Amino acid sequence: MEEAEAPPEEAGVAAAPAPATVNSDDQPVKKKPRLVESECTFVGPRLEERLSSVLCCTVCLDLPKEAVYQCSNGHLMCAGCFIHLLADARLKEEQATCPNCRCEISLSLCCRNLAVEKAVSELPTTCGYCQQKFPRACLERHQHDHCHNRPTRCRYWRIGCRWEGPYHKVPAHEAACVHPHKPGGDLMEILAEMDTQHQKEVSLFQDILQLLSLEKIGCTEVQFRPYRTDDFITRLYYETPRVTVLNHTWVLKARVNDSERNPNLSSERTLSFQLLMRSKLPAAMDCAFLLLRAPYEDVPLRPVVYRHTFSGESTESPYLPLPITGAIECNRLLAAKNFSLRLFLFHVTK
C-alpha cells in the first residue's frame, strides 16, 4: 500500500502564493499606486511662519518679546497685553476675561508658559539694521554690540555734534568732525546746559543727604487698596490703611489720570497721590516726604522729594505725581490687587 503524499506544509515546502482576487467581471483588482515623494512634499508657508502664527499673542497678534501668559484653556498672551487687560478690567470694575474663550483671567488664575517662551526665543528674526537673521534670544545683543550698521553717535556729541549714523562709518566721520577743533567760546553754551542738568541731579542727592541728617525721620511701608467712589459714575481710587509715623496718624490716597472720567479709554495713564494727616496738630508742621519701591515690588520709582506744611487748616497735601517711568508701569500697578510702596517722612525744623 503506497503512502499518501504529505501536504506542502508538512513537507517543508513553501506554499504557493494565493491567486489574485478577481471581481465579478473576472478581472484582477488593481493595487493602489504608491505616492511619489514629490507628491508628498508640503507646499506652503515655511515652518518658522507657521510656528509664528501658532505662538503669537491672541491680543496683538505679534510674537511675545518677554513673558508669555496663558489662560486656563491655553490661549497665549504677551505680558504687555495681559497686564493691559487686567488694568482695563480694574478701571471698569469688571472681571478680566480671555479675548478668545472669555474665561476669567487674573494674576492668580493664569501662569507663564515657559515652553512657548523658549520656543519663541529660538525662532529666527531679521535685524532691522543689517537685514541678517538671528535667533530672537541673540538679536538684542547683536544690535547692541556687534551689528556694523547699528546707529551710533559721534563721540563728540557732548560738545555739540549731532551726527548719528551706521557704526562702520564712525571712524570716517570722527576723523573729519569739526567739533574737536572749535574754540572754547563756542563750547561754553553747550557746557552750560550740561552743568544745569548735572546740578539738578547733584541738588537732589544733596537734599536727600540733608534730610537724612534731621533728628525726626520716619519710614513705613504702605499698601494701596482699590476702592470706588459713590458718584453716579463711579471712579477708581486707592487708599492706604492708617499708619503712625512721627507720632502722628497718616493716610495716603491715589487716583488715576487725576480722576479723568474714562481713564480706560486713554493709552497714557498716570497715578497721582496725596498725603493726609488724620491726627490733630497743636502747631504747624513742615514735612518733606518721598515714596520709593517697597521690598519685593518690581515697579521702580524715581526719587522725588515733596514738601508740605501741615496745620489745623491744611491737613491734606495737593495731589502730586507718582514718579513712575511710564504708562506700562502704571498698568502693572493697576493690574495688581494691591501694591505697596515705602514712605519716608521727615520733620523739617528751622
NUVEXVEX-408175 format. One record per residue (C-alpha): residue number from 1; residue in one letter; x, y, z. Coordinates in pm, 1 decimal, padded with zeros to 6 digits. Layout:
<rs>
+-----+-----+----------+----------+----------+
!   n ! res !     east !    north !       up !
+-----+-----+----------+----------+----------+
! NUM !   A !        X !        Y !        Z !
...
+-----+-----+----------+----------+----------+
</rs>
This chain:
<rs>
+-----+-----+----------+----------+----------+
!   n ! res !     east !    north !       up !
+-----+-----+----------+----------+----------+
!   1 !   M !  00000.0 !  00000.0 !  00000.0 !
!   2 !   E !  00152.8 !  00334.3 ! -00107.3 !
!   3 !   E !  00187.2 !  00614.3 !  00143.4 !
!   4 !   A ! -00019.3 !  00924.7 !  00083.4 !
!   5 !   E !  00179.2 !  01230.6 ! -00026.6 !
!   6 !   A !  00228.3 !  01482.9 !  00253.0 !
!   7 !   P !  00085.6 !  01832.2 !  00211.7 !
!   8 !   P !  00332.6 !  02106.5 !  00124.8 !
!   9 !   E !  00329.2 !  02247.4 !  00477.4 !
!  10 !   E !  00435.9 !  01919.2 !  00627.4 !
!  11 !   A !  00697.9 !  01851.4 !  00366.0 !
!  12 !   G !  00867.6 !  02180.8 !  00443.9 !
!  13 !   V !  00791.7 !  02327.3 !  00104.2 !
!  14 !   A !  00666.1 !  02687.2 !  00093.1 !
!  15 !   A !  00307.0 !  02723.3 ! -00007.4 !
!  16 !   A !  00239.5 !  02876.7 ! -00344.4 !
!  17 !   P !  00106.6 !  03233.6 ! -00342.1 !
!  18 !   A ! -00265.9 !  03269.6 ! -00344.7 !
!  19 !   P ! -00411.0 !  03369.0 ! -00677.5 !
!  20 !   A ! -00510.5 !  03733.9 ! -00725.0 !
!  21 !   T ! -00859.8 !  03821.2 ! -00621.0 !
!  22 !   V ! -01093.2 !  03866.1 ! -00909.0 !
!  23 !   N ! -01408.2 !  04064.5 ! -00921.4 !
!  24 !   S ! -01737.1 !  03975.8 ! -01067.8 !
!  25 !   D ! -01611.8 !  04061.8 ! -01418.5 !
!  26 !   D ! -01326.4 !  03811.5 ! -01387.5 !
!  27 !   Q ! -01068.6 !  04092.2 ! -01391.6 !
!  28 !   P ! -00794.0 !  04123.3 ! -01126.5 !
!  29 !   V ! -00820.3 !  04409.8 ! -00879.1 !
!  30 !   K ! -00554.8 !  04673.8 ! -00940.7 !
!  31 !   K ! -00336.2 !  04774.5 ! -00647.7 !
!  32 !   K ! -00331.4 !  05134.2 ! -00532.4 !
!  33 !   P ! -00036.1 !  05321.1 ! -00681.6 !
!  34 !   R !  00237.0 !  05430.1 ! -00441.3 !
!  35 !   L !  00270.2 !  05802.1 ! -00380.0 !
!  36 !   V !  00574.5 !  05961.4 ! -00531.3 !
!  37 !   E !  00792.0 !  06152.7 ! -00282.6 !
!  38 !   S !  00749.9 !  06477.7 ! -00472.3 !
!  39 !   E !  00372.6 !  06444.4 ! -00438.9 !
!  40 !   C !  00403.4 !  06417.6 ! -00055.5 !
!  41 !   T !  00600.6 !  06741.9 ! -00024.0 !
!  42 !   F !  00400.2 !  07014.4 !  00154.6 !
!  43 !   V !  00383.3 !  07335.8 ! -00041.5 !
!  44 !   G !  00301.9 !  07633.3 !  00180.2 !
!  45 !   P !  00447.9 !  07871.4 !  00441.0 !
!  46 !   R !  00778.1 !  07779.7 !  00599.7 !
!  47 !   L !  00798.0 !  07621.1 !  00942.6 !
!  48 !   E !  00902.9 !  07949.7 !  01106.7 !
!  49 !   E !  00598.2 !  08127.1 !  00965.5 !
!  50 !   R !  00361.4 !  07851.4 !  01072.8 !
!  51 !   L !  00508.0 !  07848.8 !  01425.4 !
!  52 !   S !  00484.2 !  08226.9 !  01444.7 !
!  53 !   S !  00111.6 !  08214.0 !  01368.5 !
!  54 !   V !  00062.9 !  07948.2 !  01638.6 !
!  55 !   L !  00274.9 !  08108.0 !  01912.4 !
!  56 !   C !  00166.5 !  08470.1 !  01862.1 !
!  57 !   C ! -00027.2 !  08669.8 !  02122.1 !
!  58 !   T ! -00404.4 !  08640.5 !  02085.4 !
!  59 !   V ! -00446.8 !  09014.5 !  02151.1 !
!  60 !   C ! -00181.4 !  09195.9 !  01946.9 !
!  61 !   L ! -00113.3 !  08901.1 !  01709.2 !
!  62 !   D !  00260.8 !  08955.1 !  01747.8 !
!  63 !   L !  00527.6 !  08723.3 !  01884.0 !
!  64 !   P !  00590.0 !  08790.9 !  02254.7 !
!  65 !   K !  00915.7 !  08963.0 !  02341.3 !
!  66 !   E !  00910.6 !  08893.0 !  02714.6 !
!  67 !   A !  00696.8 !  08669.8 !  02934.4 !
!  68 !   V !  00407.9 !  08465.7 !  02791.2 !
!  69 !   Y !  00092.4 !  08403.0 !  02994.8 !
!  70 !   Q ! -00184.6 !  08157.4 !  02921.5 !
!  71 !   C ! -00544.3 !  08129.2 !  03035.4 !
!  72 !   S ! -00691.9 !  07810.4 !  03179.8 !
!  73 !   N ! -00771.6 !  07692.4 !  02825.2 !
!  74 !   G ! -00420.4 !  07751.3 !  02694.2 !
!  75 !   H ! -00464.4 !  08073.4 !  02493.4 !
!  76 !   L ! -00143.5 !  08276.9 !  02487.4 !
!  77 !   M ! -00099.6 !  08644.7 !  02576.5 !
!  78 !   C !  00216.5 !  08851.0 !  02587.2 !
!  79 !   A !  00299.2 !  09024.6 !  02914.8 !
!  80 !   G !  00208.1 !  09371.6 !  02789.2 !
!  81 !   C ! -00137.5 !  09274.3 !  02662.0 !
!  82 !   F ! -00207.5 !  09058.3 !  02965.9 !
!  83 !   I ! -00128.1 !  09341.3 !  03208.3 !
!  84 !   H ! -00328.6 !  09587.2 !  02995.4 !
!  85 !   L ! -00636.0 !  09360.0 !  03007.0 !
!  86 !   L ! -00614.1 !  09338.3 !  03386.1 !
!  87 !   A ! -00569.6 !  09715.8 !  03419.4 !
!  88 !   D ! -00869.8 !  09785.5 !  03192.3 !
!  89 !   A ! -01086.0 !  09549.1 !  03395.8 !
!  90 !   R ! -00977.8 !  09723.0 !  03716.8 !
!  91 !   L ! -01076.7 !  10062.5 !  03577.7 !
!  92 !   K ! -01413.7 !  09933.3 !  03451.0 !
!  93 !   E ! -01484.4 !  09736.4 !  03771.5 !
!  94 !   E ! -01523.3 !  09418.5 !  03568.8 !
!  95 !   Q ! -01375.1 !  09073.2 !  03571.4 !
!  96 !   A ! -01095.9 !  09039.1 !  03317.7 !
!  97 !   T ! -01157.6 !  08764.3 !  03060.0 !
!  98 !   C ! -00959.0 !  08592.6 !  02788.1 !
!  99 !   P ! -01033.9 !  08755.0 !  02448.9 !
! 100 !   N ! -01065.0 !  08410.6 !  02286.8 !
! 101 !   C ! -01269.3 !  08190.9 !  02519.9 !
! 102 !   R ! -01397.9 !  08451.0 !  02771.9 !
! 103 !   C ! -01277.0 !  08253.5 !  03072.0 !
! 104 !   E ! -01169.1 !  08454.2 !  03376.2 !
! 105 !   I ! -00807.6 !  08565.8 !  03390.6 !
! 106 !   S ! -00604.4 !  08714.5 !  03673.7 !
! 107 !   L ! -00252.6 !  08700.3 !  03812.3 !
! 108 !   S ! -00353.1 !  08402.3 !  04025.6 !
! 109 !   L ! -00553.8 !  08213.7 !  03760.3 !
! 110 !   C ! -00301.3 !  08247.1 !  03476.7 !
! 111 !   C !  00051.0 !  08114.1 !  03463.7 !
! 112 !   R !  00353.0 !  08164.5 !  03244.0 !
! 113 !   N !  00422.5 !  07921.7 !  02959.2 !
! 114 !   L !  00797.2 !  07867.9 !  02973.2 !
! 115 !   A !  00798.2 !  07622.3 !  02682.2 !
! 116 !   V !  00647.6 !  07883.0 !  02449.5 !
! 117 !   E !  00890.1 !  08147.6 !  02576.7 !
! 118 !   K !  01186.7 !  07923.0 !  02493.2 !
! 119 !   A !  01041.3 !  07826.9 !  02155.2 !
! 120 !   V !  00983.9 !  08190.9 !  02060.6 !
! 121 !   S !  01336.9 !  08284.7 !  02168.5 !
! 122 !   E !  01478.7 !  08031.8 !  01918.6 !
! 123 !   L !  01271.1 !  08147.4 !  01621.3 !
! 124 !   P !  01472.0 !  08343.1 !  01363.4 !
! 125 !   T !  01415.6 !  08712.5 !  01316.0 !
! 126 !   T !  01570.5 !  08976.3 !  01092.4 !
! 127 !   C !  01793.1 !  09250.8 !  01225.6 !
! 128 !   G !  01645.0 !  09586.5 !  01131.3 !
! 129 !   Y !  01989.0 !  09735.6 !  01063.3 !
! 130 !   C !  02185.0 !  09473.4 !  00866.0 !
! 131 !   Q !  01893.7 !  09252.6 !  00747.9 !
! 132 !   Q !  02066.7 !  08935.1 !  00869.5 !
! 133 !   K !  01876.9 !  08663.5 !  01055.3 !
! 134 !   F !  01944.4 !  08566.9 !  01415.7 !
! 135 !   P !  01757.7 !  08380.4 !  01691.4 !
! 136 !   R !  01539.5 !  08617.3 !  01888.3 !
! 137 !   A !  01736.8 !  08544.8 !  02203.9 !
! 138 !   C !  02054.9 !  08679.6 !  02038.6 !
! 139 !   L !  01907.8 !  08975.1 !  01848.7 !
! 140 !   E !  01934.0 !  09234.5 !  02127.3 !
! 141 !   R !  02299.2 !  09158.4 !  02196.5 !
! 142 !   H !  02378.0 !  09163.3 !  01825.1 !
! 143 !   Q !  02212.8 !  09502.1 !  01772.8 !
! 144 !   H !  02379.2 !  09648.3 !  02080.5 !
! 145 !   D !  02736.3 !  09519.9 !  02039.8 !
! 146 !   H !  02809.7 !  09352.3 !  01706.4 !
! 147 !   C !  02596.1 !  09492.0 !  01424.7 !
! 148 !   H !  02807.4 !  09704.2 !  01187.8 !
! 149 !   N !  02502.0 !  09907.0 !  01083.1 !
! 150 !   R !  02370.9 !  09986.2 !  01430.9 !
! 151 !   P !  02300.8 !  10358.7 !  01484.7 !
! 152 !   T !  02586.9 !  10521.8 !  01670.5 !
! 153 !   R !  02651.5 !  10876.7 !  01787.3 !
! 154 !   C !  02972.6 !  11064.0 !  01737.1 !
! 155 !   R !  03194.1 !  11052.6 !  02044.9 !
! 156 !   Y !  03196.5 !  11434.1 !  02041.9 !
! 157 !   W !  02820.3 !  11452.5 !  02098.9 !
! 158 !   R !  02881.2 !  11605.9 !  02441.8 !
! 159 !   I !  03028.1 !  11915.0 !  02280.2 !
! 160 !   G !  02751.0 !  11961.5 !  02026.0 !
! 161 !   C !  02797.8 !  11712.5 !  01742.0 !
! 162 !   R !  02456.4 !  11585.4 !  01636.8 !
! 163 !   W !  02578.4 !  11331.4 !  01382.4 !
! 164 !   E !  02434.6 !  10979.7 !  01405.6 !
! 165 !   G !  02492.7 !  10703.8 !  01154.6 !
! 166 !   P !  02597.5 !  10341.4 !  01100.0 !
! 167 !   Y !  02874.0 !  10209.0 !  01319.8 !
! 168 !   H !  03107.6 !  10131.9 !  01029.7 !
! 169 !   K !  03104.0 !  10499.9 !  00926.7 !
! 170 !   V !  03202.6 !  10632.3 !  01269.7 !
! 171 !   P !  03583.4 !  10636.6 !  01213.0 !
! 172 !   A !  03549.1 !  10832.3 !  00889.2 !
! 173 !   H !  03316.0 !  11086.6 !  01047.0 !
! 174 !   E !  03521.6 !  11137.4 !  01361.8 !
! 175 !   A !  03831.4 !  11193.9 !  01151.5 !
! 176 !   A !  03652.0 !  11478.4 !  00969.6 !
! 177 !   C !  03442.1 !  11609.6 !  01264.0 !
! 178 !   V !  03491.9 !  11982.7 !  01320.5 !
! 179 !   H !  03370.5 !  11997.7 !  01681.5 !
! 180 !   P !  03702.4 !  11899.8 !  01847.2 !
! 181 !   H !  03864.9 !  12197.9 !  01673.9 !
! 182 !   K !  03609.4 !  12460.4 !  01780.4 !
! 183 !   P !  03731.4 !  12741.2 !  02007.7 !
! 184 !   G !  03640.3 !  12732.5 !  02374.6 !
! 185 !   G !  03397.0 !  13020.6 !  02343.9 !
! 186 !   D !  03171.4 !  12824.1 !  02111.0 !
! 187 !   L !  03155.3 !  12537.9 !  02359.5 !
! 188 !   M !  03053.6 !  12741.2 !  02664.2 !
! 189 !   E !  02679.6 !  12732.0 !  02584.2 !
! 190 !   I !  02685.1 !  12354.2 !  02544.2 !
! 191 !   L !  02880.2 !  12309.2 !  02865.3 !
! 192 !   A !  02634.9 !  12537.0 !  03047.6 !
! 193 !   E !  02342.9 !  12310.5 !  02951.2 !
! 194 !   M !  02534.3 !  12007.4 !  03073.0 !
! 195 !   D !  02613.5 !  12181.2 !  03401.2 !
! 196 !   T !  02244.9 !  12266.6 !  03453.2 !
! 197 !   Q !  02136.4 !  11903.3 !  03415.5 !
! 198 !   H !  02420.0 !  11782.9 !  03634.9 !
! 199 !   Q !  02334.0 !  12041.0 !  03900.2 !
! 200 !   K !  01976.1 !  11911.2 !  03920.6 !
! 201 !   E !  02098.8 !  11560.5 !  03993.0 !
! 202 !   V !  02351.0 !  11681.3 !  04249.4 !
! 203 !   S !  02088.3 !  11901.1 !  04415.7 !
! 204 !   L !  01851.1 !  11606.3 !  04460.2 !
! 205 !   F !  02131.4 !  11396.5 !  04604.9 !
! 206 !   Q !  02228.1 !  11672.7 !  04847.7 !
! 207 !   D !  01865.6 !  11729.3 !  04954.1 !
! 208 !   I !  01823.2 !  11362.8 !  05042.5 !
! 209 !   L !  02150.5 !  11360.0 !  05237.5 !
! 210 !   Q !  02045.4 !  11670.8 !  05426.4 !
! 211 !   L !  01705.5 !  11521.6 !  05512.2 !
! 212 !   L !  01870.9 !  11203.1 !  05638.5 !
! 213 !   S !  02066.4 !  11413.0 !  05887.7 !
! 214 !   L !  01749.5 !  11550.7 !  06051.6 !
! 215 !   E !  01652.1 !  11447.8 !  06403.1 !
! 216 !   K !  01298.0 !  11323.8 !  06332.6 !
! 217 !   I !  01274.5 !  11071.9 !  06049.3 !
! 218 !   G !  01003.8 !  10812.6 !  05993.2 !
! 219 !   C !  00978.1 !  10524.5 !  05748.2 !
! 220 !   T !  00698.4 !  10274.0 !  05692.5 !
! 221 !   E !  00553.5 !  10051.9 !  05423.5 !
! 222 !   V !  00208.1 !  10149.1 !  05295.4 !
! 223 !   Q ! -00030.0 !  09931.7 !  05096.6 !
! 224 !   F ! -00263.1 !  10095.1 !  04843.4 !
! 225 !   R ! -00600.3 !  09919.9 !  04813.7 !
! 226 !   P ! -00859.5 !  09985.7 !  04539.5 !
! 227 !   Y ! -01197.6 !  10147.7 !  04614.9 !
! 228 !   R ! -01478.8 !  10308.4 !  04414.1 !
! 229 !   T ! -01634.2 !  10649.8 !  04464.8 !
! 230 !   D ! -02005.2 !  10693.7 !  04546.7 !
! 231 !   D ! -02071.7 !  10907.3 !  04238.0 !
! 232 !   F ! -02326.6 !  10814.4 !  03972.4 !
! 233 !   I ! -02032.8 !  10723.1 !  03752.2 !
! 234 !   T ! -01801.8 !  10550.8 !  03994.0 !
! 235 !   R ! -01430.0 !  10617.1 !  03970.6 !
! 236 !   L ! -01141.0 !  10408.7 !  04086.8 !
! 237 !   Y ! -00916.7 !  10540.0 !  04362.3 !
! 238 !   Y ! -00669.3 !  10389.1 !  04606.7 !
! 239 !   E ! -00632.4 !  10440.6 !  04978.1 !
! 240 !   T ! -00398.9 !  10302.0 !  05242.3 !
! 241 !   P ! -00482.2 !  10196.4 !  05597.6 !
! 242 !   R ! -00387.5 !  10442.7 !  05867.8 !
! 243 !   V ! -00020.4 !  10439.3 !  05962.9 !
! 244 !   T !  00158.6 !  10606.3 !  06250.9 !
! 245 !   V !  00478.2 !  10793.2 !  06169.0 !
! 246 !   L !  00647.4 !  11061.9 !  06383.6 !
! 247 !   N !  00373.4 !  11016.9 !  06647.4 !
! 248 !   H !  00103.2 !  11121.2 !  06401.2 !
! 249 !   T ! -00156.1 !  10928.8 !  06200.2 !
! 250 !   W ! -00135.2 !  10944.0 !  05821.6 !
! 251 !   V ! -00328.2 !  10816.0 !  05518.9 !
! 252 !   L ! -00230.9 !  10817.3 !  05152.9 !
! 253 !   K ! -00470.0 !  10830.6 !  04857.7 !
! 254 !   A ! -00404.2 !  10782.1 !  04487.2 !
! 255 !   R ! -00608.1 !  10835.1 !  04170.7 !
! 256 !   V ! -00572.6 !  10755.9 !  03800.7 !
! 257 !   N ! -00525.0 !  11034.0 !  03543.8 !
! 258 !   D ! -00635.8 !  11290.6 !  03803.9 !
! 259 !   S ! -00988.2 !  11141.5 !  03819.1 !
! 260 !   E ! -01044.1 !  11155.7 !  03444.3 !
! 261 !   R ! -01397.0 !  11044.5 !  03356.9 !
! 262 !   N ! -01295.4 !  10746.9 !  03140.2 !
! 263 !   P ! -00928.6 !  10667.3 !  03201.2 !
! 264 !   N ! -00980.0 !  10324.0 !  03044.4 !
! 265 !   L ! -01014.0 !  10496.5 !  02704.3 !
! 266 !   S ! -00671.0 !  10656.0 !  02735.4 !
! 267 !   S ! -00348.9 !  10479.6 !  02646.1 !
! 268 !   E ! -00144.7 !  10724.1 !  02856.0 !
! 269 !   R ! -00210.7 !  10656.5 !  03224.0 !
! 270 !   T ! -00060.0 !  10820.6 !  03528.7 !
! 271 !   L ! -00103.6 !  10795.4 !  03903.6 !
! 272 !   S ! -00105.4 !  11085.5 !  04148.1 !
! 273 !   F ! -00104.4 !  11058.4 !  04526.2 !
! 274 !   Q ! -00197.5 !  11270.4 !  04827.1 !
! 275 !   L ! -00071.2 !  11263.0 !  05187.6 !
! 276 !   L ! -00333.7 !  11328.6 !  05455.3 !
! 277 !   M ! -00287.8 !  11382.7 !  05829.0 !
! 278 !   R ! -00557.0 !  11224.8 !  06047.5 !
! 279 !   S ! -00440.0 !  11348.8 !  06388.3 !
! 280 !   K ! -00475.8 !  11691.2 !  06549.4 !
! 281 !   L ! -00185.7 !  11929.0 !  06530.8 !
! 282 !   P ! -00113.7 !  12182.6 !  06805.8 !
! 283 !   A !  00108.4 !  12381.0 !  06566.2 !
! 284 !   A !  00210.3 !  12385.4 !  06202.1 !
! 285 !   M !  00441.1 !  12104.8 !  06094.0 !
! 286 !   D !  00672.0 !  12140.8 !  05794.6 !
! 287 !   C !  00727.9 !  11799.9 !  05635.4 !
! 288 !   A !  00928.4 !  11656.0 !  05348.2 !
! 289 !   F !  00832.5 !  11315.1 !  05210.5 !
! 290 !   L !  00903.4 !  11077.9 !  04925.0 !
! 291 !   L !  00782.8 !  10738.4 !  04804.8 !
! 292 !   L !  01014.6 !  10460.0 !  04691.5 !
! 293 !   R !  00976.4 !  10099.9 !  04578.8 !
! 294 !   A !  00885.7 !  09862.0 !  04859.3 !
! 295 !   P !  01063.1 !  09529.0 !  04915.2 !
! 296 !   Y !  00953.6 !  09250.5 !  04678.2 !
! 297 !   E !  00790.2 !  09501.5 !  04442.3 !
! 298 !   D !  00920.4 !  09526.6 !  04085.3 !
! 299 !   V !  00791.2 !  09870.0 !  03978.1 !
! 300 !   P !  01071.9 !  10128.0 !  04011.5 !
! 301 !   L !  01009.3 !  10486.1 !  04124.1 !
! 302 !   R !  01232.8 !  10785.2 !  04069.5 !
! 303 !   P !  01331.9 !  10962.6 !  04393.8 !
! 304 !   V !  01142.9 !  11293.0 !  04413.6 !
! 305 !   V !  01122.8 !  11492.4 !  04738.6 !
! 306 !   Y !  00794.0 !  11675.9 !  04806.3 !
! 307 !   R !  00728.2 !  11931.8 !  05079.4 !
! 308 !   H !  00412.5 !  12048.7 !  05252.4 !
! 309 !   T !  00328.8 !  12236.8 !  05572.0 !
! 310 !   F !  00052.4 !  12061.9 !  05767.0 !
! 311 !   S ! -00163.4 !  12260.2 !  06009.2 !
! 312 !   G ! -00513.5 !  12262.5 !  06154.1 !
! 313 !   E ! -00644.0 !  12429.5 !  05837.6 !
! 314 !   S ! -00428.6 !  12232.6 !  05592.7 !
! 315 !   T ! -00430.7 !  11862.1 !  05674.1 !
! 316 !   E ! -00403.9 !  11740.7 !  05313.2 !
! 317 !   S ! -00127.2 !  11789.5 !  05064.0 !
! 318 !   P ! -00218.4 !  11858.7 !  04699.9 !
! 319 !   Y ! -00223.8 !  11566.4 !  04458.7 !
! 320 !   L !  00131.7 !  11505.5 !  04342.9 !
! 321 !   P !  00251.2 !  11290.9 !  04050.8 !
! 322 !   L !  00371.4 !  10945.1 !  04145.3 !
! 323 !   P !  00719.5 !  10930.8 !  03987.4 !
! 324 !   I !  00685.2 !  10611.4 !  03783.4 !
! 325 !   T !  00857.6 !  10572.1 !  03449.0 !
! 326 !   G !  00554.7 !  10549.7 !  03219.2 !
! 327 !   A !  00212.6 !  10409.8 !  03128.1 !
! 328 !   I !  00337.8 !  10048.9 !  03122.9 !
! 329 !   E !  00445.2 !  10069.5 !  03486.5 !
! 330 !   C !  00113.1 !  10232.9 !  03573.9 !
! 331 !   N ! -00071.9 !  09938.6 !  03416.4 !
! 332 !   R !  00137.7 !  09699.1 !  03621.2 !
! 333 !   L !  00029.4 !  09873.4 !  03940.8 !
! 334 !   L ! -00335.4 !  09876.3 !  03831.3 !
! 335 !   A ! -00325.9 !  09507.9 !  03736.2 !
! 336 !   A ! -00216.6 !  09404.8 !  04085.6 !
! 337 !   K ! -00480.2 !  09350.6 !  04351.8 !
! 338 !   N ! -00286.5 !  09581.2 !  04587.0 !
! 339 !   F !  00050.3 !  09748.2 !  04557.3 !
! 340 !   S !  00292.6 !  09856.9 !  04826.1 !
! 341 !   L !  00535.5 !  10148.3 !  04847.9 !
! 342 !   R !  00773.5 !  10271.9 !  05112.2 !
! 343 !   L !  00704.2 !  10613.5 !  05265.0 !
! 344 !   F !  00982.9 !  10830.4 !  05406.9 !
! 345 !   L !  00868.0 !  11123.9 !  05620.5 !
! 346 !   F !  01093.9 !  11398.5 !  05755.4 !
! 347 !   H !  01004.9 !  11668.1 !  06009.9 !
! 348 !   V !  01184.5 !  11978.5 !  05886.4 !
! 349 !   T !  01272.0 !  12224.2 !  06164.4 !
! 350 !   K !  01417.2 !  12564.6 !  06110.3 !
+-----+-----+----------+----------+----------+
</rs>
